[in-house]
Amino acid sequence: MTLYRCTASGVTGSGRTWSIRLHFVSGSTLSAVQSDWDTQFSAAWSTITNPIKAIMHTTTVLTLVKTEALTVVTYPGTPGIQKLRATGIAQNTLSIAGTSANPALPDQNAVLVSLRSTTPGREGRGRIHLPAPDQTLVTDGAISSTVAGHTTALGGVRTGMASAGHAEAIATYVLTKAMTPVGSTRAVTSEETDEVIRTVRVRNKRRKATYV
């Protein structure tokens, strides 16, 4: 079985980029996983009944879906250091814009979706940050449960990928204090969306100042 890192990314109205990534364990080829990832995420973003794009401004665009095959590489040292490295890549370019005509929140704002497994504690949780939503959908710093419901599309991605033989997982990138090895995985069983709008500073911190 191979560990795959599947990424979806795009741009916002300012030209800044956004991205999310999920991991899957599969016995399928890189091209097969990429094909299914393209199908499943594109549907979640665009074509299902309550797509993610419906809460995004028209300048927030999905432009790329990418899959990388990962392997554990040991670097020399005492002790040796293990890291996950890509051994293959496949990708498809897209251009699917949000559909809300209302302005989006600033780039650094995000909708947080927490990934859950049966493993307790931090090692059993993951997270992704969707782009900033339409600002009119936010009241007192939070979205409603109805708006958050659009992110259930990510559960559809998980089940759709599972039907194709790819199990969503939380992957370990760094040896943990509990000595969990790099490359270890825990199966994702559910998703929970935080209604409170969160901040991802990396999406904005490198933007050059504009003075008037």
C-alpha positions in Angstrom: 0.0 0.0 0.0 1.2 3.5 -0.8 0.6 6.8 1.0 -0.6 9.5 -1.3 -0.8 13.3 -0.6 -3.7 14.9 -2.5 -3.8 18.7 -2.8 -6.4 21.1 -4.1 -5.3 24.7 -4.6 -6.3 28.0 -6.2 -6.3 31.7 -6.0 -8.2 34.5 -4.4 -9.2 37.9 -5.7 -5.9 39.4 -4.5 -3.9 36.8 -6.4 -2.8 35.1 -3.2 -3.0 31.3 -3.2 -4.9 28.9 -1.0 -4.5 25.2 -0.7 -5.7 22.2 1.3 -4.3 18.6 1.4 -5.6 15.2 2.4 -3.9 11.9 2.6 -5.0 8.5 1.3 -3.6 5.0 1.6 -4.2 2.9 -1.5 -2.9 0.0 -3.5 -3.8 1.8 -6.7 -1.4 3.6 -9.1 -0.6 7.2 -8.9 -2.6 8.0 -12.0 -5.6 6.1 -10.7 -5.6 8.0 -7.4 -5.2 11.3 -9.2 -8.1 10.6 -11.5 -10.4 9.7 -8.6 -9.2 12.7 -6.5 -9.9 15.0 -9.5 -13.4 13.6 -9.9 -14.2 13.6 -6.2 -12.9 17.0 -5.2 -14.2 18.7 -8.3 -17.6 17.4 -7.5 -17.4 18.6 -3.9 -16.3 22.0 -5.0 -18.7 22.4 -7.9 -21.4 20.0 -8.8 -23.0 18.4 -5.8 -26.3 19.8 -4.3 -24.5 22.0 -1.7 -21.1 22.6 -3.3 -18.2 24.4 -1.5 -18.0 27.0 -4.3 -21.5 28.4 -3.3 -20.1 30.0 -0.2 -17.0 31.4 -2.1 -16.7 34.7 -4.0 -16.4 34.6 -7.7 -12.7 35.5 -7.5 -11.9 32.5 -5.4 -11.0 29.9 -7.9 -10.0 26.2 -7.8 -7.1 25.9 -10.3 -5.3 22.7 -9.5 -5.7 19.2 -8.1 -2.6 17.2 -7.5 -1.5 13.8 -6.2 1.9 12.9 -4.9 3.1 9.4 -4.0 5.1 9.5 -0.7 7.8 7.3 0.8 9.8 7.5 4.0 13.4 8.5 3.3 16.2 8.2 6.0 18.8 10.9 6.0 22.3 10.2 7.5 23.0 11.2 11.1 23.1 9.9 14.6 20.4 9.0 14.8 19.2 9.1 11.2 16.4 11.5 10.4 13.3 10.2 8.6 11.1 12.4 6.4 8.3 11.8 3.9 9.3 12.6 0.4 7.4 12.6 -2.9 8.4 9.9 -5.4 5.9 10.7 -8.1 3.4 13.4 -9.0 0.3 13.8 -11.2 -1.9 16.8 -11.6 -4.7 18.4 -13.5 -5.4 22.1 -14.0 -8.9 23.5 -13.5 -10.7 26.8 -13.5 -13.8 26.6 -11.3 -14.8 29.9 -9.6 -16.9 30.5 -6.6 -20.5 31.6 -7.3 -21.2 34.3 -4.6 -21.3 37.9 -5.9 -20.8 39.1 -2.3 -17.3 40.1 -1.2 -15.1 37.6 0.5 -13.5 38.0 3.9 -9.7 38.8 3.9 -7.3 36.2 2.5 -6.1 35.1 5.9 -9.5 34.1 7.1 -10.6 30.5 6.6 -13.2 27.8 7.4 -11.6 25.2 9.6 -12.5 21.5 9.0 -11.2 19.1 11.6 -10.5 15.5 10.6 -11.2 12.8 13.2 -10.0 9.2 13.7 -10.5 6.6 16.4 -7.1 7.5 17.9 -7.4 9.8 20.9 -5.4 13.0 21.3 -3.5 15.2 18.8 -2.2 12.2 16.8 -5.7 11.2 15.9 -6.7 14.6 14.5 -6.0 16.5 11.4 -7.2 19.8 9.9 -7.6 21.7 6.7 -8.4 25.3 6.1 -10.8 26.2 3.2 -10.6 29.6 1.7 -12.3 32.7 3.2 -16.1 32.6 2.5 -18.6 35.3 1.5 -18.5 37.9 4.2 -22.3 38.2 4.3 -22.5 34.7 5.6 -20.6 35.6 8.8 -22.3 37.0 11.9 -20.3 37.9 15.0 -17.3 36.1 13.6 -19.0 32.8 12.9 -20.9 31.1 10.1 -24.2 29.3 10.6 -24.6 25.5 10.7 -26.4 25.8 7.3 -23.3 27.5 5.8 -21.0 25.0 7.5 -23.1 22.3 5.9 -21.5 23.0 2.6 -18.3 21.5 4.0 -20.0 18.1 4.4 -18.9 17.8 0.8 -15.5 16.7 2.2 -17.2 13.7 3.8 -18.4 12.9 0.4 -14.9 13.1 -0.9 -13.8 10.6 1.8 -16.6 8.1 1.0 -16.2 8.5 -2.7 -12.4 7.9 -2.5 -13.1 4.9 -0.2 -15.4 3.4 -2.8 -12.6 3.6 -5.3 -10.2 1.8 -2.9 -8.4 4.8 -1.3 -8.7 5.2 2.5 -8.4 8.7 3.8 -5.8 8.9 6.6 -3.9 11.3 9.0 -0.2 10.9 8.3 2.8 11.4 10.6 5.5 13.7 9.2 7.7 14.1 12.2 8.6 11.5 14.9 6.3 12.3 17.8 7.0 12.4 21.5 5.1 9.1 21.7 7.6 7.7 19.2 5.1 7.3 16.5 7.2 6.6 13.3 7.2 8.9 10.3 4.8 7.6 7.7 2.4 6.1 10.2 -1.3 6.6 9.4 -4.6 6.7 11.2 -7.9 6.2 9.3 -10.1 9.3 9.1 -13.6 8.4 10.2 -15.4 11.8 10.2 -15.1 15.5 9.7 -16.2 18.4 12.0 -16.5 22.0 10.8 -15.8 24.9 13.2 -18.4 27.6 12.8 -16.0 30.2 14.1 -13.9 31.9 11.3 -10.2 31.2 11.8 -7.0 32.7 10.6 -4.2 31.3 8.5 -1.4 33.9 8.6 0.7 32.2 6.0 -1.9 33.1 3.3 -1.2 36.8 3.9 2.1 37.4 5.7 4.2 37.5 2.5 2.0 40.0 0.7 3.8 43.3 0.1 2.4 46.4 1.9 0.5 48.8 -0.2 0.8 52.4 0.9 -1.4 55.4 0.1 
